[in-house]
Amino acid sequence: MDSPQPLLEMEHITKSFGAVQALQDVAFRVYPGEAVGLVGDNGAGKSTLVKIISGVEHPDSGTIRFDGREVTIRNPEDARTMGIETLYQDLALINNLDIVANMFLGRELVQPWLRGAIQVLRSREMEAEARQILERLKINIGSVREKVEVLSGGQRQAISLGRAVGWGKKLILLDEPTAALGLREAQQALEIIGRLKDEGIATVIISHNLQHVFSVVDRIVVIRRGVIRGERLIGEVVGDEIVSMITGVAELRTIEGGLQPSSA
């Protein structure tokens, strides 16, 4: 039986900021419908890798293939066109706009009026589509005409996830999706993320909360000091092993005289 083809495949990715080597010879892949956890300490290179995938940063060298073809992601618009959407910690929601306006922010549906002199919003169509997306993900907000400013943190996160699903048809990148949420709201967000598999959408999740990562992903990739240190399937690893890989303890080897760092 043929092995599945990766949706995203990155090889020999390097990136430097001046004298700082952020990424070094990184290989990273994501398969269709797969949830991947990308974990590591602050400054490990997680955000840089995600910014390269989303078009915010550009690699110094290396190749990226998406959907079976080599691509150059020049900017976030290129990423969105390919079906890649990024959800950052700040959520990028506008408080004084309603849910519909936020879900279509920057990509509003319009139609020409007065022989094209004026562009008119297709409000009913946008409202129906927003409601449909939220219903698919079992997100119960109430009215999609509610202003974002009256929503809870968990509801705001849900709206951002819904927007990402609406526009990111193939791959969604999630940067600390539960960081600012309470226990109940975080659990709700994780349930929504878990439903993305039912939509056939692949996800990459950056999080410092390993418990949350373990609850939703299929595979964990550990990055440390800009280098991929290993990856494990969830069913074949425990949290302590991942922590050891993140901190570098897993790279220690026993020699005469005690433990010394390996050359890796």
C-alpha positions as CSV (number, residue, x, y, z in Angstrom):
1,M,0.0,0.0,0.0
2,D,1.4,3.4,-1.0
3,S,2.3,5.8,1.8
4,P,0.2,9.0,2.0
5,Q,1.6,12.1,0.4
6,P,2.3,14.9,2.8
7,L,0.2,18.0,2.5
8,L,3.1,20.2,3.6
9,E,6.7,19.1,3.3
10,M,9.7,21.3,4.2
11,E,13.3,20.2,3.8
12,H,16.7,21.8,4.7
13,I,15.0,25.0,6.0
14,T,17.4,27.5,7.5
15,K,16.8,31.0,8.8
16,S,19.0,33.5,10.5
17,F,18.4,36.9,12.0
18,G,21.8,38.5,12.0
19,A,24.1,36.3,14.1
20,V,21.2,34.3,15.5
21,Q,20.5,31.0,13.8
22,A,16.8,30.6,14.3
23,L,16.4,27.4,12.2
24,Q,19.0,25.0,11.0
25,D,18.4,22.3,8.4
26,V,14.8,21.8,9.5
27,A,12.7,19.0,8.0
28,F,9.0,19.2,8.8
29,R,5.9,17.6,7.3
30,V,2.1,17.5,7.9
31,Y,-0.3,15.0,6.3
32,P,-3.9,15.8,5.2
33,G,-6.2,15.8,8.2
34,E,-3.4,15.3,10.7
35,A,-3.0,17.3,13.9
36,V,0.7,18.0,14.7
37,G,2.0,19.5,17.9
38,L,5.1,21.7,17.6
39,V,6.7,22.1,21.0
40,G,9.8,23.6,22.5
41,D,11.0,26.2,24.9
42,N,10.8,30.0,24.2
43,G,13.2,30.8,21.4
44,A,13.4,27.3,20.1
45,G,12.3,28.3,16.6
46,K,8.6,27.3,16.7
47,S,7.2,30.7,15.8
48,T,9.8,31.3,13.1
49,L,8.9,28.0,11.4
50,V,5.2,28.8,11.6
51,K,5.9,32.3,10.2
52,I,7.7,30.8,7.2
53,I,4.7,28.5,6.5
54,S,2.3,31.5,6.8
55,G,4.4,33.7,4.6
56,V,5.4,36.3,7.2
57,E,9.1,35.2,7.1
58,H,11.1,33.7,4.3
59,P,13.7,31.0,4.7
60,D,17.3,31.6,3.8
61,S,17.5,28.2,2.1
62,G,15.5,25.0,1.8
63,T,12.4,23.8,-0.2
64,I,8.7,23.8,0.6
65,R,6.2,21.6,-1.1
66,F,2.5,22.0,-0.6
67,D,-0.1,19.7,-2.1
68,G,2.6,17.8,-4.0
69,R,4.2,20.8,-5.7
70,E,7.2,23.0,-4.8
71,V,6.0,26.5,-3.8
72,T,7.3,29.9,-2.7
73,I,5.2,31.5,0.0
74,R,6.0,35.2,-0.5
75,N,3.4,36.6,1.8
76,P,0.4,35.7,3.9
77,E,-1.9,36.2,0.9
78,D,0.0,33.5,-0.9
79,A,-0.5,31.2,2.1
80,R,-4.2,31.9,2.2
81,T,-4.6,31.3,-1.5
82,M,-3.1,27.9,-1.0
83,G,-5.5,27.1,1.8
84,I,-3.2,27.9,4.8
85,E,-4.7,30.0,7.6
86,T,-2.9,31.2,10.8
87,L,-4.5,31.9,14.2
88,Y,-2.3,34.0,16.4
89,Q,-2.6,34.5,20.2
90,D,-4.1,38.0,19.8
91,L,-6.9,36.5,17.6
92,A,-7.1,39.7,15.4
93,L,-10.7,40.4,16.2
94,I,-12.3,43.9,16.1
95,N,-14.3,44.5,19.3
96,N,-16.9,46.9,17.9
97,L,-17.8,44.7,14.9
98,D,-20.2,41.8,15.0
99,I,-19.3,38.1,14.5
100,V,-20.2,38.1,10.8
101,A,-18.0,41.2,10.1
102,N,-15.1,39.6,12.0
103,M,-15.4,36.3,10.2
104,F,-15.3,38.0,6.8
105,L,-12.8,40.8,7.8
106,G,-10.7,41.8,4.8
107,R,-12.5,39.2,2.6
108,E,-16.0,40.6,2.5
109,L,-18.5,39.4,-0.1
110,V,-19.6,42.3,-2.3
111,Q,-21.6,42.9,-5.4
112,P,-21.5,45.9,-7.8
113,W,-24.3,48.5,-7.7
114,L,-25.1,51.5,-9.9
115,R,-23.1,50.0,-12.8
116,G,-20.1,49.2,-10.6
117,A,-19.8,52.6,-9.1
118,I,-20.5,51.2,-5.6
119,Q,-19.7,47.9,-4.0
120,V,-22.5,46.6,-1.7
121,L,-22.0,44.0,1.0
122,R,-23.8,40.7,0.4
123,S,-24.8,40.7,4.1
124,R,-27.4,37.9,4.0
125,E,-25.0,35.6,2.3
126,M,-22.2,36.4,4.7
127,E,-24.5,35.9,7.7
128,A,-25.8,32.5,6.4
129,E,-22.2,31.3,5.7
130,A,-21.0,32.4,9.1
131,R,-23.8,30.6,10.8
132,Q,-23.2,27.5,8.7
133,I,-19.5,27.4,9.7
134,L,-20.3,27.8,13.4
135,E,-23.0,25.1,13.2
136,R,-20.6,22.7,11.5
137,L,-18.1,23.1,14.4
138,K,-20.9,22.9,17.0
139,I,-20.1,26.4,18.2
140,N,-23.1,27.8,20.0
141,I,-22.8,31.6,20.2
142,G,-26.4,32.7,19.8
143,S,-26.8,35.5,17.3
144,V,-24.1,36.0,14.7
145,R,-24.9,39.7,14.9
146,E,-23.5,39.9,18.5
147,K,-20.6,42.4,18.9
148,V,-17.3,40.7,19.7
149,E,-16.8,43.0,22.7
150,V,-19.6,41.2,24.6
151,L,-18.2,37.7,24.1
152,S,-16.2,35.7,26.6
153,G,-12.6,34.7,25.9
154,G,-13.6,31.2,24.9
155,Q,-16.3,32.5,22.5
156,R,-13.7,34.9,20.9
157,Q,-11.4,31.9,20.4
158,A,-14.3,29.9,18.9
159,I,-15.0,32.8,16.5
160,S,-11.3,32.9,15.4
161,L,-11.3,29.2,14.9
162,G,-14.5,29.4,12.9
163,R,-13.0,32.1,10.7
164,A,-9.8,30.0,10.2
165,V,-12.0,27.1,9.1
166,G,-13.9,29.2,6.8
167,W,-10.8,30.4,5.0
168,G,-8.1,27.9,5.7
169,K,-9.4,25.0,3.6
170,K,-6.4,22.7,4.0
171,L,-4.1,23.7,6.9
172,I,-4.6,25.8,10.0
173,L,-1.7,27.0,12.1
174,L,-2.6,27.6,15.8
175,D,-0.3,29.6,18.0
176,E,-1.0,29.0,21.7
177,P,-4.8,28.5,21.1
178,T,-5.6,28.0,24.8
179,A,-3.0,30.3,26.5
180,A,-5.5,33.0,27.7
181,L,-8.4,30.8,28.5
182,G,-9.8,29.3,31.7
183,L,-10.1,25.5,32.2
184,R,-13.7,25.3,30.9
185,E,-13.0,27.6,27.9
186,A,-9.8,25.8,27.1
187,Q,-11.6,22.5,27.0
188,Q,-14.2,23.9,24.7
189,A,-11.5,25.3,22.4
190,L,-9.8,21.9,22.3
191,E,-13.0,20.2,21.4
192,I,-13.5,22.5,18.5
193,I,-9.9,21.9,17.4
194,G,-10.5,18.2,17.6
195,R,-13.5,18.6,15.2
196,L,-11.3,20.0,12.5
197,K,-10.3,16.4,11.7
198,D,-13.9,15.8,10.8
199,E,-13.6,18.6,8.3
200,G,-10.5,17.0,6.8
201,I,-8.4,20.0,7.8
202,A,-4.8,19.5,9.0
203,T,-3.5,21.5,12.0
204,V,-0.2,22.5,13.5
205,I,-0.5,23.5,17.1
206,I,2.1,25.4,19.0
207,S,1.6,25.2,22.8
208,H,3.5,25.1,26.0
209,N,0.7,23.1,27.6
210,L,1.7,19.5,26.9
211,Q,-1.6,18.2,28.4
212,H,-3.6,20.2,25.9
213,V,-1.3,19.0,23.1
214,F,-1.6,15.4,24.0
215,S,-5.4,15.6,24.1
216,V,-5.8,16.7,20.4
217,V,-2.7,15.9,18.2
218,D,-1.7,12.7,16.4
219,R,2.1,13.4,16.4
220,I,4.4,15.7,18.4
221,V,7.5,17.3,16.9
222,V,10.1,18.8,19.3
223,I,12.3,21.7,18.2
224,R,15.2,23.0,20.3
225,R,17.7,25.7,19.4
226,G,16.4,25.8,15.8
227,V,16.9,22.0,15.3
228,I,14.2,19.3,15.1
229,R,15.2,17.0,17.9
230,G,12.7,14.3,17.3
231,E,9.1,13.4,16.7
232,R,6.7,10.8,18.3
233,L,3.3,9.4,17.7
234,I,1.0,10.2,20.6
235,G,0.3,6.5,21.3
236,E,4.0,5.7,21.5
237,V,5.2,8.4,24.0
238,V,4.6,9.8,27.4
239,G,4.9,13.4,28.6
240,D,8.2,12.9,30.5
241,E,9.9,11.8,27.3
242,I,8.8,14.9,25.4
243,V,9.9,17.1,28.3
244,S,13.3,15.5,28.2
245,M,13.6,16.2,24.5
246,I,12.5,19.8,25.0
247,T,15.1,20.4,27.7
248,G,17.9,18.4,26.1
249,V,18.0,15.7,28.8
250,A,17.2,13.1,26.2
251,E,20.5,13.9,24.5
252,L,22.7,13.1,27.5
253,R,24.7,10.0,27.3
254,T,26.4,8.0,30.0
255,I,30.2,7.8,29.8
256,E,32.9,7.1,32.3
257,G,32.9,9.8,34.9
258,G,29.1,10.5,34.7
259,L,26.7,12.2,32.3
260,Q,28.0,14.5,29.6
261,P,26.1,16.3,26.7
262,S,26.2,14.3,23.5
263,S,27.5,15.9,20.3
264,A,24.0,16.2,18.9
